[in-house]
Amino acid sequence: MNNDLLYVSPYIIFQETNIKNSATGNVFECNSETLELLKMLREHEPLATSKVCDSFGLSFDAVTYLIENGILVHDKNDPNAEISVENTLVTEYDTFFGLGRGNLTSDLAKNERMIGIIGIDVPTSSSIYNIGKKSYNVLRDKSNDLIDLSMYSISVKDYGVLLNPLMQDISFKWLSELGNLLLESNIVPIFIGGDHGVTYHLLDKYLDDTTSIAILQIDAHRDIGFRRSKYPEHGSFIRDIVNVKRNINVYQYGIRDTDSEYNLDNIDRINIIKNLSDIEEDKIYISIDVDAFSYADIPAVSYPLPNGLDMKKFLEDITKISNKRIVGCDIVEYNSQFDVGNMVGAIAVDYILLGILRWLQN
């Protein structure tokens, strides 16, 4: 037991039957006794951890839980610093394809290789561009109309959805920490949702410490334009990666906007390829922008271009790198605002996800 000082996070809002962290949007159900206890703690803060336990009747495990979920904090000026990345995933929703729910903390301690789906529902990288707020939910719900994998013995789990803190700084920090944690682990993560700017943050920390890895970008666009805001954007994230991460080569497949002129010193490290077997590195991260595919199959994209990839042929082509080590993958830019009919775009994206899962499983 230590005597570190504790505060109730200034972001905690007391409601009738629960408490809410306004920074993360996370809501915790609690009884009236717990509400009164936290209100009392706030009135007497700061308090030593030992005093919180001794004077207010909380166990050390209970205090640890409150800290891990950002309810109690050590630094009132940085109210979310205590939230560990394992506790940023919301698991109260259904899973993709009826898959079993994974426990990130326990599964990371195992030696076995497994595949994990992680939903991304965070602020977009640009203030002038947005993905429909329901996009991730539509993909997840439609996946269960496609197939139920709950009866199959497979090493794929759904770990839930990254909390949306409604604040870009916190959101991108969590993306970076989550990406680094999983890409270095026994879990091969498949990140679903968001715009293409999230890819930069998922790879940010990981690329600082790894070598001899390639990024395979499946996309209609090159995404090497200039950013227009503080953060790398969906149209600039590749430029930002090759400018900052000196050891990275990018291979672009499905590109159709090759006529644009780009002023980029490291353009030689961004290779447009027609054959996936041209990738030289043995370790690959795959990033899939769904506008790479035929608009007839996936109309739910913000920047469509004609003559997109055929989904079935792509899933056949991806087997050409089966001898490589795939460290992770993301599937981004599905925008439910532009889906039509019976959400045909969502069904097509889920079909691609299912094909990727089957390929990685084998």
N, C-alpha and C positions, 0 to 999 in steps of 0.2 A: 504494500500500500504506500503510495507516495503523497506528497503534499503539494503537487502542482495545483495552481489556481484554476478554477472552472467558472465559466459564465454560461447562462442560457443564451443561445444564439440570438442576436437582435433580429434575425430573419424569422424567428418562430412567432407565429400568430396563434393565439388561443381562441378556439372556437367552442361551440356548445358540447360536442361529443368527441372532438379530436383536436390535434394540433397540426399546423401546416407550416412547412418551410417555404416561405415566399420566394426564395432564391432558386430552389430546385423544383418547386411544385409538388414535392413529396408530402403526402398526408398520412398521419399516423392516428389510428383509432386509440382512444384511451378512456379510462373511467374518470369519474369526477375527482377521486382521490389523487390520481396522477396529475390531473390538471392543477389542482390546488397546490400540490407539492412543487410543481415547476414554477408556478406563480410565486410561491414563497422563496424558492431558490433565487429567482430573479430579483426579489426585493432585498435579499441579503448578499448578493454576489459582490465581489468574487469570494468563492469558498474553496478551501483546500479539499482535494479528493477525499482524504480521510474523514474530514468533517461532514461531507455530503453523505458518506456511508454511515458514520456513527450517529450523527445528529438527526438525520432524516430517514433512517431505516432502509436505505438502499443497499443492495448487495454490490460487490465490486463488478460482477458480471452485468448487472443492470446499468451501472454507470458506464461501463465499457460500451454497451449497446447504444446508449444515448450519445456518446462521443462519436462512435462510428457512423451514426446516422445524422450527424450535424446538429443535434438538438442541444447538446452541451459542447462548448468549445473552450480551448485553452487561450485563444487569441481573439478577442472580440473585434479586432480590426480586420480579421481574415476569417469570417464565420464559416467558410466551407472547407478550410484547409484540412480539417480532421476527417472528412468523408473519404474513406478508402475506396478505390476504384471498384472493388468487389461489391460494394454496397450502393453503387449507382445504377444497378440494373433492376428494373421493375418487372416482377414476375406474376402479376395478378391477372394477366390476360391469357387467352388460349395460345397454343403453340402452332408453329408452321407444320402442316401436314400431319397434325396429331402426334407429333414427336414427343418423347419424354422430356420433362423439364430437367435441365442440368443445374447442378449446384457448383458455381464457379470455384468457391473456396475449396471444397473437397476434391473436385475433379482436377484442379491444378496440382494437387499433392500426389496424384497417381502417376505411374510410369507409362500407362498405355496411351497410344495415340488415338485421338478421337476428333470428330468434327463438330464445331459448335456454331449455331446461328445466333447472331446478336443483332437486334433491331436498332436502327439509328433514327431517332426522332428528335432532332436538335435544330436550333436556329440556323438558317442558311448562311452561307459565307458572304453574301452580298445583300445590302439593304434594299436593292432595287430588283431583286429576283427572289422568287419563293417557290417551294414545292408545296402542293396542296397538303393541308394539315392532316388529312385523313389517309394520305397515300400509303404509309406503312400498314395501317390497319386494313386497308383494302387488300393489299398483297397477302397479308396473313390470313384474312378471312377467306379469300378466294382459293388459297392453297388447299384448304380443307375440302373444297368442292372438287379438287383435282384428284387427290388420292389421300388415303389414310395409311400412314406408315407405322401406326402404333402397334400393329401385330407383327411387324418385321423385326428381326434381330439385327440391328445395325448400330454402329458406333457414332450416331449423329444425335446431338441434343440441342434443344432450344434454351438459351440462357436468359431470354427476356429482352427488354427494351431499355436502352440507355435513357436515363432521366433527361427530360428537357428542362434545364434550369432557367430558360428564358433570358439568359445573359451569355453573350458570346464568349467572354473571357473564360468563364467557368466551363461552358460547354466544350470549348476547344481544348482546355486543359484536360478534362476528363477523356476526350477522344484520344489525345496523345498518350495519356497514361494507360488507357485500356488497350490501345493498339500495341504499345510496347510490351505490356504484360502478356498478352496473348500470342503475339508473333514470336516471342522468345520461349513459348511454353510447348507442352505436349498437345495442346488443343490447336487445331487448324481452324481459325475463325473465318466465318462467312458473314460479313457485315452487310445488312440489307437496309436501304433507305437513305434519304438525304440527297443533297446535290453533290457534284463532283469535288467541291471544295473540301468536303470532309476527308477525302483521301489523303490530302496533305497532312492533316492533323493526326490521322491514324498512323501514318508512317513517320511522323516528325522525330520522335525520340528514338525509335527503332533504327532509323537510317543513320543516326549519329554513331552507333556502336557496331553496326554490321558491315561486312564487306562482301564483295563478289555476289551481289544480288541484282537482279534485273526487275524492272517494272514492266509488265505486259499490259498495255492500255488498249482495251477494246472500245472503239469510239468512232463517231462520225467526224469529230472535230479534234484538232491538235492540242487545244487548250494551252497555248503558249503565248497568249496575248498579255497585255499589261493589266495589272490589277487596278481597280478603281477605288479601293477602300483599304482599310487597315490590314485586312487579312487576305491570304491567298484565296482566290475565288474559283468558281467552277470553270471559268474560261482562262485562268492564268496559273493553275496549280502546278502544271508540268514545268513551266518556266521557273517558278519558285523552287521546285525540287532540284532541278539541274543547276540552278544558280547557287544554291546553298549546300546541297549534298553532293560533294565532289566525286564520290565513288560510285555514282549510280548511272546506269544506262537504261534508257527507256525504249521499248519496242512498241510501235503503234500499228494496230491492225484494224482494218475496216474504215480507215480514214478516207473522207471524201471532200474535205475543204482544202485541198493541197494548193489551190491557186493563190492563196494569200501570201504576202511577203512578210517575213518575220525578221526583226533585228534582234538576234540572240547569239551571244558569244559561244555558247556551248551547244549550238544546233547539231553538231556532229555526234553528240551523245543521244540524240533522239532519232531513232531509225524507223522509217515507215517500211513495213514488211508485208509481203503477200503470202509468205509461208511461215508458219509458226516454228518450224524446225530450224529457222535461221537464228533463233535465240541461242547465244553462246554460253551464257551463265548457267550454272547447275541449280541455282536457287532463284525462285520467281515469286513475286507478288502479282496477282491478277486484279485489275481494276476494270469493271465493266460498266460503261455508260450505255443504257439500253437504247439510246438513239442510234447506236451502231447498226441496229437491226431494221428490217423492212418496216416502213411506216404502216403498211397494210396489216402487219402482225402486231406492232406496238405503236398505236397512234398517240399514246399518252406521254408525249415528250414535249419539252418546251421549244426545242430548236431542231425540228426534223429536216432531213435531207433525203433526196431520192436515192434509189439503188442501194438500199441497205443490205446487210448480211442476211442470208437465209439461216434461220435458227438451227435447223437440223444439220445443215452442212457445218456450221460453227461447232456444234457439239461433236461432230466427227473429227473436225480439224484439231480440236483441243487435245485429242488423244495423242497427237504428234509430240507433245511434251510430257508424256506419261513417265518418261525416264528422269524427269526433273523433280526437285523437291519444291513443292508448292507450300509456302509458309502461310498464305492467307489469301483472301479474295474479298472484294466488295462489289455490290451491285447497286448502282445509284441512278438518279435522275428520272425514275418513274414518277410521273406527275398525274395524280388521279383527277385533277381539274380538267384534263384534256382526254380522259378516257370516254369511250362511247359505247352505246349498246349495253350489253351485259358485262361490262368491264373486260372487254376482250384483251386490252393491253395488260391488265393485271394477270390474267390467265396465262398469257404468253411469257411474261416475266417469271411467273412461278414455274412454267415449263423449263425455262433456262436454268433457274435455280435447282430444280429437281435433277436436270441433266448434269449439272456441276457436282451435286451431292453424290450421285451414282458414280460418276467418274472418280471423284476423290475417294469414295468408299472402296473402290476396286483397285 
